[in-house]
Each structure stands twice: as structure tokens, then as C-alpha cells.
């Protein structure tokens, strides 16, 4: 069988199964693994605190197109997506490693822009860039690893959602996917709108502070929206063995997207890369979170009992289920 | 200017300079950086212990050729090179992240072999594989990150060599480069020799235990041999601002390499990827290390005062300098 038939999530399951089989052989290290393969970041019981670690790779022509992306945007985004994974655990990022593979014919000046921008974003969160690796390669591949920690014992996981909980999301959705449509050719004549869309897709601001506040307010379950709202909610549902119902009219689509994109609902549901936090908790906690956060928090649905095969249902204002295409971004399938 | 004109080490210097300029902005995180860009691994002051972190990328057709390498060998090597970086700091590896980018037309069975082999090596050192990332890509790119720690406050660094110290190396050199020559077409008819060479190049065993013993015995300066003996010794010399002299007849070339490769001295000096530990210390400490280690330890020269431009001199038995080509492996230059 080919990897493309198995798909991204099938391949992750395969890796997880092989790793799980080996756990008895190396007991000490496995006992310290608090969260292993299949969450936003791994969590590890260190002396006196919980370490968090995450890594993400951007591949040229898969994750980005150098004809559409400036180097400073790429440096920013490569770090931002990893900081977002630490945010989705409710953690505090400490330091980062950069592994950069690229063709030798690239301009040194572009590399400077790339690094300067990454360092700038790192500085926003007090993150030090402490090491890494450079290598020649036929196309650009950027891997960033971020190590962080959790203040206390609490973490935001994917596996702890319960029926009856509300589902909420920070900020607005659909902006990043709309930005990509614009970069790929859709004409947006208004310069300010153009900026907002470009920034959303290429220079997302990870919700690091917000993730920590979610933990402080008692939230236990969260993920960042990278694959898309429906896809990422499905990840929570699979990990937690529950179902979820999204009320389509509640989904906070950004006004700029509504105004310029007739397919705005679709962009918000499936677009991905918004790097907002999607979380579940009971009503009281969500009310506290709304008070505590400085950004919009919108309740978009609720967690229900497990009922297979469909994990996530999207309903209209009358509660009728709306047919939708499955999932969001999946490598090897898209 | 192109990256190829700047070279691998020029690009690393550029990154280090940009990062260094930003240090005032993010004081808390920089104060905790004990060892930053430019050593085998980064070291970070955590609560009560020192964290170590390293990442390394293998790119198809740059670092490996799938026509010459089995998937199980690739899985082993991708982790081994990172464990070797932790070994070169005298640290203990704890857990690993794997970021795997690959074309969808690859066979799932090959991926299983790859992961099983990586998990096998991880088990040898009690390392847990706790997370990572998979993505589609036009060619295979494997990035492994290993996080570890140091037992006490002592570390093996590149910057602490002093004039008068001896230079020593574990094990034998040249085997890995000889293995590569064999894989690329040189005929070795003896099956056992063939095995030794193949294993040396594709399934190196990192000197993790040995690195820890070096620290215990008071060694302060070490690097693992990945770029080549002369190149890696040059890295120590540059970091420590010293020179070094290698006595060519002392370099421990493996008997199999001597017997089969007329260019054996060159393979041992420049070949690289032996993943042995190269270290410096005074005579008393080296004598203790020889007692404490179970592998061969050979003194191959000594550290001398800084005298530019040439960092490393290779001398014959009469003390006459032997001309040699500069450096070992350098990305964008080779």
C-alpha cells in the first residue's frame, strides 16, 4: 500500500502503534511521557515541571509558494505555527531550534530577512533561538522545534472533552484561507483589506497568552485551528470519543471575509491556518474565559455523546443537519 | 550574494549574529541560554537542571541515496546522529520528536521499517518518541529533534580547549567514509568486511554512555566526528581560539580500512560521519578516561597556542607539516 492511500492521519496512527508496542522496553522514559503522539505538543514530566515540545515543517510548494510569500513572512510563520502548538497546550514557550534546508542559489539577503523576522516574533514571546542546523537541499524545507513548559500540572489536551460541554473559539475564522485565495489570484482592490488578508495568512499571531489564560480559568480541552474548524474539532472528538455539533450561524466569520468572499462559510469551516484556539468547557468556565480574555470568544456549538460514524455535525438555525464535505487539510489526500 | 558563496558555516554565523543582536530584547530567555548556536546541542538552564536540545535533518540525495540505503538504516541513522550530538555534550537523551516529509507514492511497509528501526535504537538508550509531524513533500526530508539533560552542571563544549592539552578520540576512524565508497561502487568481496563497512556508515552507534563518562572524569571539551576529524577539530579550535596539531601516525584508522583502502589516511582525516567523540584534556584526565572507557581511546595530538590562519596542522613522525586539503564536509561547498 502507498502512503497516499493511508493518508496523513493513517501514517500518524501507524507511527503511534509502532511506538506504543515498544513502550515496555523503555519503561523509565515512557512513564515520564504525559502526552505522546497525537496532540498539539508532547508533554514530558521533568524534575519539578512539565516540559512541552513540538515541531513543524514547512515544505516549499506544499506549505508555501515563494512566488506568493516574502521571506520575512516565511520566517515569521515557521515559528508562529509552533508557538501556536504550545499555546494549544496552555504552555509557555522557552526556546526554539531551526533546521533549514535550502538550495545554495538563494540570496543571503533573503536569509537575513527570514531570520530577522523569526527573531522578531521570538522576541514578542521571550523565546530564545538557541540552535539548529543548516543543509543544502533541492527545495526549501524549514523545520522549527519549540520547547516550552507548563506553569502548573494542568494542560490543554485533545482527549478530555465531555458531552454537555460548550464549544468555543477565539477570534474570527476564515481570514487565513481567504488570504490564500487572494494570494492565488482573487482580486481585492481595497489596500487595507488586502493587508488584513495577507497578514492573516502569512503572519498569524499565535494565541500564546490566551492559551495560558484558558488553563488558569479551568479549561482542559483545546486545539489550535490549523487544519480547519471541522477537521480540528474532529481531532478533539476522536481523541475524546465524543461527537460535536456546530451551529453554522454562530461561527464567527470575519467581516472582511463576509464582505468579499461569497464562500465565506466554507472558508471558516474548512479553511484552516487561522491559528485561533478551539476549546470546550462547561458554561460557567466559558463565561469566566469571556471575562478574562481580551479577544472575542464565541460559543459555536456543543459536545454530544459518541455516535459513529460522523463525529462532527453542522446544523442550521432550525437544528437541521447541513451536508458538508469531510475534513479539512490532510497531507497526501489534498 | 548567494548562500553557496557564503557556505554552511557562513550561514550559521549570519544566523548567530542576527540572533545575538536581539538578545537584549528578551533578557529572561537569553539569561537561561547556557550554550547557544554553534555547539553540538543547545543547553538551557531549566528549574534545577540543564536541558539539552539538538536537531538534525537528513535530505534525500544530499545526505542519503534511497538506492543505496535501506529504510531501516535511514530510521536508525536519523536518530543516531542526534543522539551523538547529545553524547558530544556529555548529556543523557530523554525524548525525541520526528518530522517526516515524504512523497505519497512511498510504500507504507517501508515506513514501518523506518519507524521500527528508529524505535529500536531509541529503546537502546531509554529514549521515548513522543511526537512530531508528517507532511507530503516531493522528496524525503527527515528531521529528528532530541531533548536531553545533563546530570550535574558540567557539559562538554567546543569552546574550552587550552594550549598544552592532549587531543584524543574514541574508537577508530575512516570506517564510515570507507563504507560510503563501498556503497557507491568500490567492490569489497569479503562479506564480513562488507557488513562492518555498511554498518559503520548506515547504523552508527552513538557514544552516549562514553560522553557521560568523559564528563565524570573531568573532560570539558568535546565534539562528535560528523564533518570529519580535521573539520571537527577546526570547529573546536575556532570556538576555543587555539590551534591543534595532529600526528598522522597516531590516528587510529580501522584495520579493515587500512587493508582495503589505499586512501585510508585521507578517509580517517576528512571522511566524517564516524560519530566517535573527539576531545581534549590534560594528560592526567586522559589517562583516567582510558581506564574508565570500554572502547579504544587514542591520543592523536595536542592543542597549541592560537596562530592564524591555519587552525589544524597535520604532522608526520618527524614533526614535519603535511599539506592537506582544507576542511571536511560543508554544505553548499561540496
Interface residues (C-beta under 8 A of the other chain):
Chain A: X1 X2 X3 X4 X5 X6 X8 X11 X12 X14 X15 X18 X19 X22 X25 X26 X28 X29 X30 X32 X33 X35 X36 X37 X38 X39 X41 X42 X44 X46 X47 X48 X49 X51 X53 X54 X55 X56 X57 X59 X61 X62 X63 X94 X95 X97 X98 X99 X101 X102 X103 X104 X105 X106 X107 X108 X109 X111 X112 X115 X116 X119 X120 X122 X123 X126 X127 X128 X129 X130 X131 X132 X133 X134 X135 X136 X137 X138 X139 X141 X143 X145 X147 X149 X331 X332
Chain B: X1 X2 X3 X4 X5 X6 X8 X11 X12 X14 X15 X18 X19 X22 X25 X26 X28 X29 X30 X32 X33 X35 X36 X37 X38 X39 X41 X42 X44 X46 X47 X48 X49 X51 X53 X54 X55 X56 X57 X59 X61 X62 X63 X94 X95 X97 X98 X99 X101 X102 X103 X104 X105 X106 X107 X108 X109 X111 X112 X115 X116 X119 X120 X122 X123 X126 X127 X128 X129 X130 X131 X132 X133 X134 X135 X136 X137 X138 X139 X141 X143 X145 X147 X149 X331 X332
